[in-house]
């Protein structure tokens, strides 16, 4: 029950609503139990000419009414109508309050799941599909509503109704009441027989639905590639295979649920037959009136319905188990990178970065970086080059603490990054990536993403420094133009300039540039390089690049090979050594002209 208790904590925030809900539930349960009694009055006192009970005579006498058949008929009709109307009004109020409190619990849980998803490491997100996480936040979060309804609200209403009905049923016939409750254990026991198969079927169904969401998200995200390679039909077939699997899982779940309903219904029907036989004999013997057995049959039907509700709690929880497991897994998973208790806020830094004997990898048995050590002074620009897979991006990702090293440590201004809060660290680091990510919001909001409170003048100044102001002015609404998802309505160079403007506006002392010009043509690259010169001025900068033209002006250049620093120094120093960097430079520049001549 631990996982259910974990979810029910969200009810604590709605306790005021639930106090009112509890009170209304008690009242509506009592009114529901009283609703059949006007029928007894009609059958016994109006049609059967049986004398009214003393309690009813006292009430009529107090009201100065004579218990004539007409008065009793009007009392039965309007009494039944009044009970129905009052119960209906209270039911509406109860449903409204329950909807408000239940939905609030759902969105509180979804907010917590979203917050935890945002704080999971890049390693976690690289191993888990976005579609699956979306399914947990937007779909599985509803389980808190369903669990509370299934585990507390619905059973509580059923139990209260049963208590009121038992009291009234015993007033009618104790023997029939006992017989009615002897059937109940068999109805409850039937549901437990299908509990485990139903749980497994529900878990499989939810997993398949999650795969469908992931497949849709991945296909739509990569739609340019799908269309370019004409793979629409294959993706459609894959979707249909998932859909077929989901249908089969649903069919299995439905079949198991139907078998459960069939067994419970059969037991209830047999029990009703026994009670009808005994009840009819009591009527003929005179120990029970016709009105009494009619009311008892109504109670019996309601009793069976409430018992089915209680019996269905176990089955319903089995069906919800898969959703609950997926939610609790996120809630209780420890973040890979988190703030240390007592972490001290990092003040505005100068920007000196030290990487001391760092070893790290994504798989436990395969290290990417091996005892890497280097120091970058405040305001210095370090260029990092190397072949694909050498560990360049992995190395710079340790600086904003996207990962923690297995061994060694990373320091900023002499402070171990594990000793400072993530927020205070990352607020002092700006990134410009090879593929800039822009949100489907306005140009101004994208530039101000790192500083939402920035004034329009500051936003425009950053855009001018990034050589972005001119193309922004040509857009239909200028800075208020809403761009397409991932900035698809802009060119690669325009997206990159906005990314640089965003970094400029953040004004962070440490800057990371991950191949900012590798996907751009030569003309656009020159414009971007001008903007980058303004961006790196006065900042400690790490720049990853394949094109050596991008890094010639770096203070130093580090060449990574197989997760270690093979060479480090200035551009002239590395050329003079005539080793790896010199050979790489020769490939990119000395052979460039013969290649051009060959093309001509």
N, C-alpha and C positions, 0 to 999 in steps of 0.2 A: 504493500500500500504506500510505500515511500513516494513513488512517483506521483500518485494521486494527491497525497498531502502536499507535495511540492507545488502542484498547480492550484490547490485550494487556498494557498496563501494569498492569491490574487483577490479572493473574496473579502479579505480583511479590509481592503481599501473601500469596499462598498458596504461596510457593515451597517450603516444607517439605513440604507435601502433595504437590506435584508431583514432588519428588525421589523420594518413595516410589512415586508413581504410575509414574514412569519405570522404576524398578527392577522393579516388578510387571509392567509392560508387556513388558519384555524377557523375563522368565521365562515369562509366559503365551504369548508369541509362539513361543518355543522349544518349549513343551509342545504347542501346537497343531500345529506342524510334525511332531512325533514321533508324533502320534496314529494316523496310517494304518499305521505300521510293524508293529504286531502282525498286521495283515491279511496282510502279505507273509510273515511267519513262518508263518501258518496255511496260505497257499496253496502256498508253496514247500517248506517243511520238513515240515509235517504231512501235507498232501494230495499234494504232488508228490514226496516222497521225495528231495528235494535235500539234500545234506549241509549242516548248519549252518555258518555262517561261523566262521572261527577265533576272532574276538572273542567270539562267543556261547559257543563251546566252552570258552574260557578262563574266562568268568564262571561257567558251570555247573560246571566242574572246581573252581573256587575254593569253590563252594557244596556240593561233594561230591554233585552230582546228575549222573545219566546222561542224555544227550540222547535219551531215548526219545520216540516220538510222543506218548505221554500227557503226559510232562513238558513237551514243547514246546507241546502244546495248552493245558495249564494256564497256561503262561507267556504265551501269546498272549491268552488270555481275561482273566486277572487283570492282565496288563500293560496291555491296553487299558482295562480298568475303572479301574485305578489312575491311568493318565494322565488319563482323563476326570474322575475325582473330584478329583484334585489341581488340574487346570486350572479346574474349576468353582468350587472353594473360592477360588482366587486371583482368579478373575473376579468373585466376589461382593465380595471385599475391594476389588478395583480399582473396581468400580461404586460401592461405598459411599464410597470416598475421592473419586472423581471427582464424585459427586453433592454431597458436602459442599463441596469446593473450588469447583465450578461454581456452585452456588447462592449461595455467599458472594460470588463475583464479581458475580453478577446483582444482589444486594441492595446491594453497595458502589456499583455503577454507578447503581442506582435512587436511592440516597441522595444521590449527587453531582448527579444530574439534579434531584432535589427541592430540594436546597440552591440550585442555580442558578436554578431556577424561582422560588423565594421571593425571590431578590435581583434579579430583573428588574424594571424600572420599571413603574409603573402604565400608562404609555403602551404598553409591550409587551403587557401583559395585556389592555388594552382592544382591541388589534388581533388577538389570538390567542385562540381559544376554549379554555375550560377543558377541554373534552372532548379536544381535540387534545393538550394538555399531559399530561393523564391517560394517554392512549394511549402517549405517549413514555415516561413513567415506569414504568407498570405492564406495558406490552406490549413496546415496542421494547427495553427494557433486557435482555430475555432474549437479545438478539442476541450479547452478550458470551460467554455460555455456548455458543451455537451456533457462533459464529466460532471460539472456541478449540477446540471439538470438531471442527469442520470443517477448520480450517486446521492444527492441530497434533496433537491427540490421535488422531483417526481415521487421518490419513495416517501418523503415526509408527508406530502399531500395524500398519498395512498394510505399510509399508516393512520393518519388522523381521520380520514374518511372511514376506514375500517373500525376504528375505536368507536366513533359515533354510531356506526351501523350495528356493531355488536351489542352495544347498550340497547338500541331500539329492537334489534332482532330477538334478544332474550326476553323482552317484554311481550313479544308475540308468541314465541315457542322455543323453549330451551333445547328440546330434543332436536328440532330441525337445525338450530344454530350449531349444535355440536356436530351433527352430520355434515353440515356445510363446511366446517373447518377441518373435518377429517380428510376431505378431498384435497385441501390446499397443499400439504407436503408433497403429494404426488405431482402436482402441477409445477411446483418449484423444482423438484428433483429432475424433471424432464429436461429443463433448460441447462442443467449442469453437464448433461451427457454430451451436448454439442458445443460446449464452451471452448475447448481447445481447438477443434477443427475450425470453428468460426474465427477464432483469433488468428490462426495461421492464414486462413483465406483472406482476412482483412489486411494483414500485413503484406501479403503478396500483392494484393490489389493496389495498396498505397505506394509500394515500391515501383510498380509498373506505371502508375500515374505520374510519379516523380520523373521517371525516365522519359515519358512523353513531354513533360514540361522542359526538361533539359534539351531534348532533341529539337523542340520548337525554338527555344532560345538560341541554341548553337547555330541552327540553320538560318534564322533571320539575322543573327549577328554577322554571319559570314555570307550573306546573300550575294555580294559581288562575285565571290569565288564560286558559289553554287551556280550562278547564272553563266559565268565565264566558261566553266567547264561543262555546262549543259547537264547538270546532275539533278535537276528538279524532280525527274521521275524516280530516281533512286531514293532521294530523300522522302518523296511521297510514299514509296513502297515501305521504307523503314518506319514511317509514321503509322502506316496501316498495319504493319506487323505488331507494333506496340499496342495499337488500338484493339486488335484481335485478342492479344494476350490479356488486356484489361477486361474485355468482355467475358472471356472465359473465367477469369478470376471472379468477376461479379456474378456470373452464373453459378459458380460453385458456392459463393457466399449466400446467394439467394436460395439455393436448394437446401443448404443446411438450415437456414432460417425458416424455410417452409416446413421442413421436417419437424423442427422444434414446435412451430405453431400447430402442426397437425397432431402431435402427441399431446400437447397441452389441451387442445380443443376436444380431443377424444375423451380425455380424463374428465374434463368439465362436463361434457354431454352425459357421460355415464353417471356422474355425481348428481346432475340435475334430475335425471330419471329416478334415482333412488329417493331424492327429496320430494319429488312430485307424488310418488307412491305413498310415502309416509305422511306427507302433508294432507293428501286427500282423505286418508283414513282418519286423521285428527279432526278434519272438518265434519266427517260423517259421525264421529263420536261426540262432537259438540265442544271439544276442547280448543278449537280454532275456528274463527269466523271466515266467511268467504273473503271479506275485505282483508282480513289478516293474512290469508295465504297469497292474495294478489300482491299485497305490499311485500311479503316475504320473497316472492318470486322476483320482484323488482330488485330487492336487496341482494338476492342470490346472484342475479345477473351482474349487478354492480360489484358484488364481492368477488366474483370470478374475474371481472375486469381488473380490479385492484390487485388481485393475486397474480394475474398475468403481468401486470406492471412490475410488481416486485420480483417475479420470476425472471422478467426480462432485463432486470438490472445487471445481473451477471453476464448475460448474453451481450447486452449493449456495451458493457465495459470491455468485453473481449474484442468487440468490433472496433472500439476506440483505442485499444491497446497500442496498435501500430503508430497511430498519430501521436499518442502520449509519449511513446518511446523516442520518437524523432524529435519532439519538442524538448523533453528532459535531457536528451543527449546534448543539445546545444546549450541549454541552461547550465548544465553541470560540468561541461568541458572546460578545463583550465586553459586560459589563453596561453599561446606559446611564448608570447612576449608581454610582460605586464610590469606595472610599477612595483618596485620593492617597498615594503612597509617602511615608513619613515624617510622616503626619498625626499631630498631637498631640491627645491625649485632652482633650475639653472638660470642665473642672471644673464643679461646680454653678454655674449661671448665675443672675444677678439677673433677666434676662429682657428686656433692652433689645434691640429688633429694628429693624434698618435695612434698607430696601429701596432700593437705589441704581440708578436709571435702568435698570430691568429690562425687557427685551423677551423675549418667549417665545411660542411657538406649537406646536401639535402637528404641523402640516404645514410643510415647509420654506419654502413660498411663502405662508404665511398666518399672520401673527402674531396672537395673542389679546391679549397685553399689549404696550403701546407706551410705553417709557421711563417706567415707573411709579416714582415716588420717594415714600417716606414714612418716618417714624421713629415708633416706638412706645416710650414709656418703660416701664421696669420697673414692673409693677403696674397699668399703664393698660389700659383696655378700649377696643378699637377696634371699632366696628361697621362692617361693610361691606355696602352695599346696592347695588342696581342691577337692571336688567332681566335676564331670562334671556339667557345668552350674553355678558354684559358682561365676564366673566373673574374673578368673585368667588372661586369655588372654585379656579381655576387659580392665583390669586395666593397664597392661603393654603397651597396644596400645595407651594409653593416653600420654605416655612419648614421642614418636616421633610425637605426635599430629595427629594421624590418625583420631581422633575425638576430639572435645572439650567438656569438661564436662558441664552438665546442671548447676550445682552449684559447688562452690569451685574452686580451681585452682591447677595447677601443676607448680612447680618451679625447675629450674636447676641453681645451684650456686646463689640462691636468685632471679633469673629473671623469671618473669611470662612468660610462653611459648607463650602466646598470644601477647607478646610485641616484639618478635624476628622473623625474617624471617624464613620460613620453611626450606629454603635451608641451612642456617647456623646452624639450630638446627639438622636436619637430617644428615648433614655431620659429626656430632659428635656422632652418634649412629650406632651401628652395630647389625644386627639380625642374629640369627641362628634358623631356624624354624624346627618343627617336620618333615615336608615334604619339604626338600630343593628344591628350584626351580632353575633349570639350563637351560640355553638357548642353542639352537642348533648351537653353535659356538665352537671355540676351547677351550681346557682345560685352556690354558693360559688366554684367553679373559674372561672366566667365573670367574677365580680367581681374575682378575684385574677389574671386573665389577665396583667396587666402586672406583677404582683408575686406570683409563684407561691409564695414563701416566707412570705407574710403570715399572721399568726396569725388564728384564727377571730374573736377579739375585734376585731381591726382590720377584718376583713371586715364584721362586723355593724355596727361604728361607721360605716363608709362607707355601708352600706345605710340606716341611720337618717338620716344626713345627706342622703341622696338621696330621702327619703320612700318607701323601698322596703321597709323592715323589716316593716310591717304586712301587706302582701299576700304577702310571702315566708312569714311565719308561718302563713298560711292554706293554703299548699300542703301536699300529703300528707306530704312528708318535709322540709319547711322548706328550709333552705339546702342540703340534700343532694338535693333534687329535681332529677332530670335533665330538662331541657327539650327540646322537639322541635327539629328542625333549623331553624336561623335563628330560633329562639325563637318558632316558629309557634303554640305552645301558650299564649303570653302575649299580652296586648293591646298595642297600640302604646305606650300610656303606661307600662305595666309594663316593656316592653323598654327604653324610653328611660331610665327610672329606674335600671335595672341598668347601662346604659351610663354614666350619670352617676356611679353608685357606683364603677364600674371606674376612671373618671378621678380620682375623689376619692382612691381608695386608692393610685393611682400617685403622687399628690402631686408632679406635675411643675410647674416654675415657669412654663411656657408652655402655654397652653390654646387649642385651636381648636374652635369650635362652628360646625358647618355646618348652619344651619337646623334647630336642635334641636327646635323646636315647631311647624313648619309643617304637620305631618300630624296634629296633635292637636286635639281639641275644646277649647272655651274653658275648661271646668272643669278638665280634665286639664292644660291649659297653665298655669294658675295654680299647680298643685301642682309642675309641672316648673320653673317660674320661681323658686319658693321654693328648690328644690334647687340651681338654677343660681346663685343669689345666694351660697349657701354655697361653691359650687365656684369661682367666679371671685375670691373674696376673696383678696387678696394675690398674685394671679397676673397675668401679662401675658396678656391674652385677646383673641383675634380671634373675632368672632361674625358669621356671615353670616345675614341674616334678610330675609324679605320682609315680615313683619308688623312694623310700626314699634313696636307695643306691646312687642315683645321687647327693643328696643334703646334705649328712652328714657333709661335710666340709664347708658348707655355714656359713657365719658370724652369720646370724640369719635366722629364718624360720617363715614365716607368713602363717597362715592357714585361708583361706577364707571359710565362710559358709553363704550362702544366701546373698551374696553381701556385707558382712561386715567382718572385721578382728576379728575372734573369739579368736585366740591365736597368740602371737608373742614372740619369744625368741630364745635362742640357742638350739641346739639339746639336751644337758643334761638337760637344764632348763625345756623344754617342756615334756621330759620323766618324770622328777621328779614331775610335776604337776599331772600326771596321768589322764589327761582329753582326749580331742579329738585326739590330736597328738599321745599320748601314745597308745590309742586304735588302731589307724591306723597303728602304728609301730608294734603293737602286731599282727595285721592281716597279715601284710606282712612278718614278720620275725619269730615270735614265732610259727606260724602255718605252716611255710614253710616246715619244716622237716616232720611232720605228713602227709602232702599232698604228698610229694615225696615218703614216705614209702607206702602210699595207692596205688600210681600208680604202684610201684614195685610189 
